[in-house]
């Protein structure tokens, strides 16, 4: 069996482990697979299973990549070797004594409150304008991920309770309160304009396009880009920038950092343990300090 076949077999086993046992998200799985293949391509005559600590150090030194990228390379390799170690394929993890590269922390990009207000000041004429308005209101007012927004069903929204149920990473559900402003635009879209978009079609998804299908990520990015142009916002704006804006504005208005983490649905174990003791009343009270909540 040649080197490529051995390498592919080990990597294939590991990737299957990530997908079916660890149940990593699709994006994380693809990232691990891409990086393993990229690293292996740098070693023409040697399998990844036989790399030494010095060879890995030299690879990271020669990669000419950013500290962040090298840190991810090392994370992937460490995980791969831990898997091989557990399966008695190797005796020592060669990454054991290699320190993570130092990554300079950069401040997340966010919009000012004035910029958010301009973005949300949409000229409402067509049914899709009301849909776009509702999507942006929900995204900024809750700080949810774009994937979480687009996965919302009609049943995710509880009008009486004034909240939405969001299924986050790791299939963890969280409840996020909504402001009166958000509820008003959401109800307007659902009751009056969503039926006009769907016509005679049916869909379980909250935000839909004219074909009756779930709004796509690409479709939303196009909408966001157009709304930023209309609002004359020069910054590079992504859904994640709105998520950062939500968190930054909450923090600047006195909300507890732990509550913000709870609302954002971060997965850090230590953070989760702390936030599990926060009462729902505390979350709602702090959320109401968010400038978007004010009438």
N, C-alpha and C positions, 0 to 999 in steps of 0.2 A: 504493500500500500504506500503510495507516495505521500510526500509532505502535505500537499494540498488536500488530499482525501482525509488524512488524519486531522488536519486543522479544521476542515469543514465539519467533520463528524463531532469533534469536541465542542465547537462553537454552536453547532446545531442543537446538541443536547442541552447546552447551557441556555440557549435562547428559548427552547421549548420549556425549560424550567422556569424562566422568567415569565413566559406567557401563560402557562397553564397552572403552575404552582404558586409563583409569586403574584401572578395576575396583575402585572404592571399595565399601566395605560398604554394605548397604542403608540402615542407619541414617545413615551419613555422607552418602550420596547424598540422602536425604530431607531432611536438615538443610540441605544446600547449596541444594536446590530451594526449600525453605520460606523461607529467608532472602533469596534473590534476589527472590522474588515479594513478600516483605514490603517490601524496600527499594524495589523498583520502584513499589509502590503509593503511596510517599511523594512521587513525582515525577509529577504528573498529566499534564503537557504535555511531558515530555522522556523520551527513551529512555535506558536505562542506558549505552548505548554512547557517549553524548554528554556524560556528566557531567564536570564540571571538578573539580579538586582542592578548590577552595573550596566547591563544592556538597556534596561528600562530607564535608568537615570540618563544614559546617553541619548536615548530616543527623545525624552522630554526636553533635554538640553538642545538637541538639534531640530526640534519640531518647528521652531520659530513662530509658534502660536502664542496667543495671549495666556496669561496666568490662569484665567478662567477656563479656557479650553484644555490646558494641560491638567488642571485639577479634575476636569471631567474625564479625561483619558485615564488618570490614575484611579479615580473612583470606579470606572468600568473594569479596569484591570484587576483591582483589588477584589471586586465582587466575583469576577471570573475565576480568579485563583482560589478564593474561598470555596467556591463551588467544586473545583477540582480537588481541593484538599479534603473536603467532606466526602468525596467519592473515591478517595485514596488514589487519585491520579498523580498527585505530587506530594512531597513530604513537607515542603515549606512554602509559604506564600512569599514570593520574591519582592512584593511591594511592602512587606511588613515594616521595614525601617525607613521607607521613603516618606518624607514629610510633604504635606500638601503645599503647593505653591501659595504664596500670600496673594490674596485678591483684594485689590483696592475697592472699597465700598463706594458705589456711586449713588447719589441721591436719586430716587425715582422721579420721573417727569410727571408733572401734574398741571392741570389748568387752574387759573385763578377763579374765584367765584364769579367775577364779571364775565370771564370767558365762557364759563359753563352756562351762565344766563343767556349769553349771545347764541351759544350752540343750541340751546333749548327753545330759543325764540323762532320757531318754525312757522312759516306761512302756511296755514292749514287750508287747503282747498280740495284736494283729492282724498279718497279713502286711504291711499297708501301714506299720505302725509300724517294722518291720524295714527296709523300703525307705527310709522317712524318716530313720531313724537312719543308714543307710549313706550316703545322700546328704549329710547334714550332716557326717558324719565326713570324707568325701572332700573336701567343699568347704572345710572349715576346715583340714584336714591338708595340703592342696596349694595353696590360695590361687588355684585356677583361677577363671576367669570363669563366671558362671552359664550362658552360652551354651555354653561348653566342657564344662561338667558334663553338660548335657542332651543334647549331641551325642555323648557317649561311647557306643561300641558295646561289646558283650561282648568283641569282639576287641581293644578298646583296653586291656583289663586283662590284665597278665601276672603271674599268681600266682607262678610260679616265680621270676621276676626281681624281684618285689615293686615293680612300677612300673605307671604308666598312661601311654599315649601320648595326647597332647593335640594337636589341630589348632587352632592359634591364629590370630590375625589374619594376613592375607596368606598363608594356607595354609601357615604355618610349623609344623612338627611339633616338639614338645619332649617329653622323657621326664622324668617326675616320680616320684621314689621315694615309697613308701608305708610308713607305720609298721606295726608288728605289730598295734596296736589297730585301725587302719583295715582292714587285711587281714582280720582276724578277723570284723569286722562285714560286710565286703563279701562274704566267702565264705559267711557265714550267710545273707545275703539272696539271693545268686545260686543257691546250691545247694538251699536249703530253701523260701524264701518267694517268690522271683520266679516259680517254676512255679505256685504257688498263686494268684498274682495274674493270671497269663496264662491259667491253666487249659489249654484246648486250643489256645490261640492261639500264634503265633510272632512274634517281633520281634527285629531286630538290635540295638535300643537297650538299653543297660544299665538305665536307669531308666524304668519303664513304669507306666501306669495300668491300671485294670481293663478298659478297652476294648482293651488290647493296644497302644495307641499310645504314642509317646514322651511323657514327662512334659513338660507345657507350662510356660512361664515363669509364666503366671498361676497355674497349679496349684501351682508351687513357692512362689510368693510367699504364697499362702494358707496353705500348710503352715508356712512360716517364721513368719508372723504368729501362727498358732495356737500354735506351740511356744514363741515368746517370751512369749505370754500365760500359758502353762502354767508357764513358768520365772519368771514375775513380773519380766521384764526390761522396764523402762520406756522404755528408749532406742528410737529409731527405727532398726530393724535391717533392712538389705537384704542381698542376697548380697554386694554390694561391701563392706559393713561387715565381713563375715566374711573377705573377701580382705585388707582393711586389717589386721584382727586377726592373721591369719596372718603378714603381713609385720612388723607391729609386735612381735609376740612373738618372732619369729626374731631381729630386730635387737636387742631387749632382752636376749636370751640369747647374744649375742656372734657371731651369724652375719655373714659378710661382706656388705656392701651389694650388691656385684656379684653374689653368688650369689642373693640375694633377687630382684634384677632378672631374672636368668636364669630362675628358677623361675616368676616372674610372667609372663614372656614379653612384656616391654615392647618396643616397636617402634623406639624412638629409635635412629638409625643409629650415633651415637657410642657409645651404650651397647652396642649389638649387637656392635660391633667389639671392645670390651673383653671382653665376656662370651664371645666365641667361643673365647677361649684358656683358659677355665676348664675344668679336667678334670672328668670325671664323678665321679671319686673325691672331689674337693673338694666338689662339690655334695652328694653323699650324706653326707659327713662333717659339713658344716655343717647339713644338714637334720636330722641326728640330734640336734642341739642344741635343736631345736624342742621346746617343752614337751609337745606332743601326742605326740611320739615316745616319751617316757619311760613306762615301765611302772609 
